Amino acid sequence: MGCGGGRHAFEAYRRGADVVAFDQNVDDLASVETMFAAMRQEGEAPAEASAETVKGDALDMPFDDACFDRVIAAEIFEHIAHDTAAMKELYRVLAPGGIAAVTVPSFLPERLCWALSEEYHTNEGGHIRIYTRAELEAKLKATGFEIGPHHRAHALHAPYWWIKCAVGTGNDDHPVAKAYHDMLVWDMLQAPKVTRVAERLLNPLIGKSVVVYVRKPV
């Protein structure tokens, strides 16, 4: 739900899921479809798994009721004015007993980004609210979900966004921002033990995202 560039969709497909990558951005979906095709051609996903893209609005998804066993809604609700309406759509398409992973920016790292840069949260398609975990869980519970465990993730990404907000969100060539971005790419590709341990220790403090797992009651 709101697949963007497809990172979670690709990993789910690689692990053997039947994936529907849903978004309203046709350019993102075209890129995701190209990657799905490349993964199929290179045998990077099990032959029995399937993957497709679907364009639409999170407030009125073109899917039947209770048609998905799992939904990933990563970093989407902070962009949507009518977030509770989108949560109702998430609830509608999830099968009874199904699980959704919902992520939004964590309160403290996000609040610092807003303080450092007005552009960060006023540009078109940007973040329009900052959630506390309690608020997010309360809205999901009011929708009908059973609230499950939670955790924070991507602590090493938080300083990158603080740097970007300080030097200009569009200033990708700033030497500090570029150097930190290169480090993040290296970390994602190599996953060295030292950064994995550091991020695990820092996640509870400055994890960029909070992840809440919810279940639709049977």
C-alpha positions in Angstrom: 0.0 0.0 0.0 1.9 3.0 -1.3 4.7 0.9 -2.6 6.8 3.8 -3.9 10.1 2.5 -5.4 9.2 -1.0 -4.5 11.8 -2.0 -1.8 9.3 -4.0 0.3 7.5 -5.4 -2.7 10.8 -6.8 -4.1 11.8 -8.4 -0.9 8.3 -10.0 -0.4 8.5 -11.3 -4.0 12.0 -12.6 -3.4 10.7 -14.6 -0.4 7.9 -16.2 -2.4 4.9 -14.1 -1.8 2.2 -13.3 -4.4 2.7 -9.5 -4.5 0.5 -6.6 -5.5 2.5 -3.3 -5.5 -0.1 -0.6 -5.2 0.5 3.2 -5.6 -0.9 6.2 -7.4 2.4 7.3 -9.0 2.6 5.8 -12.5 6.4 6.5 -12.8 7.1 4.6 -9.7 4.9 1.7 -10.8 6.6 1.5 -14.2 10.0 1.2 -12.5 8.6 -1.5 -10.1 7.2 -3.4 -13.0 10.5 -3.3 -14.8 12.2 -4.7 -11.7 9.7 -7.5 -11.3 10.3 -8.5 -14.9 14.1 -8.5 -14.3 13.7 -10.6 -11.1 11.6 -13.1 -13.0 14.1 -13.3 -15.8 17.0 -13.8 -13.5 15.3 -16.3 -11.3 15.5 -14.1 -8.2 12.0 -15.1 -7.1 10.4 -18.6 -6.8 8.7 -19.7 -10.0 5.4 -20.2 -8.2 5.3 -16.6 -6.8 3.6 -13.8 -8.7 4.1 -10.0 -8.8 2.0 -7.2 -10.4 1.5 -3.5 -10.1 -1.9 -1.7 -9.6 -2.5 2.1 -9.8 -5.1 3.7 -7.5 -6.0 5.8 -4.6 -5.4 4.6 -1.0 -8.8 6.1 -0.1 -10.7 3.9 -2.6 -8.6 0.9 -3.5 -9.7 -1.2 -6.5 -9.7 -4.5 -4.5 -12.4 -6.8 -3.2 -13.1 -7.0 0.6 -10.8 -9.3 2.6 -8.5 -10.2 -0.4 -5.1 -9.9 1.2 -3.4 -12.0 3.9 -0.7 -9.4 4.5 -0.4 -5.7 3.9 2.7 -3.5 4.2 1.8 0.2 4.6 5.2 1.8 5.0 5.6 5.6 5.4 2.2 6.4 3.8 -0.3 7.7 6.4 1.8 10.8 7.2 1.2 11.9 3.6 -2.6 11.5 3.6 -5.0 14.2 4.9 -7.7 11.7 5.6 -5.5 9.1 7.2 -8.4 7.4 9.1 -10.2 6.9 5.8 -7.1 5.2 4.4 -6.9 3.0 7.5 -10.5 1.9 6.9 -9.6 0.9 3.4 -6.6 -1.1 4.8 -9.0 -2.8 7.2 -11.5 -3.5 4.4 -9.0 -5.3 2.0 -7.3 -7.3 4.8 -8.7 -10.8 5.4 -9.9 -11.7 8.9 -6.9 -12.9 10.8 -4.6 -11.0 8.4 -1.7 -8.9 9.6 -0.6 -5.5 8.5 2.8 -3.8 9.2 2.2 -0.1 9.5 5.2 2.3 9.6 5.4 6.1 10.1 8.3 8.4 11.0 9.1 8.3 14.7 8.1 11.4 16.6 11.4 12.7 17.9 13.5 12.3 14.7 10.6 13.7 12.6 10.1 16.6 14.9 13.7 17.6 14.6 13.4 17.5 10.8 10.4 19.9 10.9 12.4 22.2 13.2 15.4 22.3 10.9 13.5 22.8 7.6 10.1 24.2 6.6 10.6 22.9 3.1 10.8 19.3 4.4 7.2 19.3 5.4 5.6 21.9 3.2 6.6 20.6 -0.3 4.0 18.9 -2.5 3.4 15.4 -1.3 5.4 15.9 1.9 4.6 15.0 5.4 1.5 16.7 6.8 1.5 15.4 10.4 3.8 13.9 13.0 2.5 10.9 14.9 3.2 9.7 18.3 3.0 5.9 18.5 0.1 6.3 20.9 -1.8 8.3 18.4 -1.1 5.9 15.5 -2.2 2.9 17.6 -5.3 4.7 18.8 -6.4 5.5 15.3 -5.7 1.9 14.1 -7.6 0.5 17.1 -10.6 2.8 16.5 -10.6 1.4 12.9 -11.1 -2.1 14.3 -7.6 -3.5 14.4 -6.1 -5.5 17.2 -2.8 -3.8 18.2 0.3 -6.1 18.3 4.0 -5.5 18.9 6.0 -2.5 17.8 9.6 -1.6 17.2 11.7 1.2 15.8 14.0 0.9 12.7 16.5 2.8 10.5 18.4 4.7 13.2 21.3 5.3 10.9 18.9 7.1 8.4 17.8 9.7 11.0 21.1 11.7 10.9 21.0 11.7 7.1 17.7 13.5 7.1 18.8 15.9 9.8 21.8 16.8 7.6 19.6 17.2 4.5 17.2 19.4 6.4 20.1 21.6 7.7 21.8 22.0 4.2 18.7 22.0 2.1 16.5 19.0 1.2 17.3 19.3 -2.5 21.0 19.8 -2.0 22.1 16.3 -2.8 25.6 17.4 -3.8 26.5 18.9 -0.4 29.7 17.1 0.6 28.4 16.1 4.1 25.1 14.9 2.8 26.7 13.0 -0.1 29.3 11.3 2.1 26.6 10.2 4.5 24.4 9.0 1.7 27.3 7.0 0.2 27.8 5.4 3.7 24.2 4.4 3.8 24.4 2.8 0.4 27.5 0.9 1.4 25.8 -0.2 4.6 22.7 -1.5 2.7 24.8 -3.4 0.2 27.5 -4.8 2.6 25.6 -5.0 5.9 28.8 -5.0 8.0 28.5 -6.2 11.5 29.6 -3.0 13.1 26.8 -0.9 11.6 24.2 -3.6 12.1 25.1 -3.6 15.8 25.2 0.2 16.0 21.8 0.5 14.4 20.3 -2.1 16.7 21.5 -0.2 19.7 20.4 3.2 18.4 17.0 2.1 17.1 15.1 2.5 20.4 16.5 6.1 20.7 16.6 7.6 17.2 15.0 5.0 15.0 13.7 7.0 12.0 10.6 4.8 11.7 8.2 3.3 14.2 6.7 0.0 13.0 3.4 -1.2 14.5 1.9 -4.7 13.7 -1.9 -5.0 13.7 -4.3 -7.9 13.1 -7.8 -7.8 11.7 -10.0 -9.8 14.1 -11.4 -13.1 13.0 
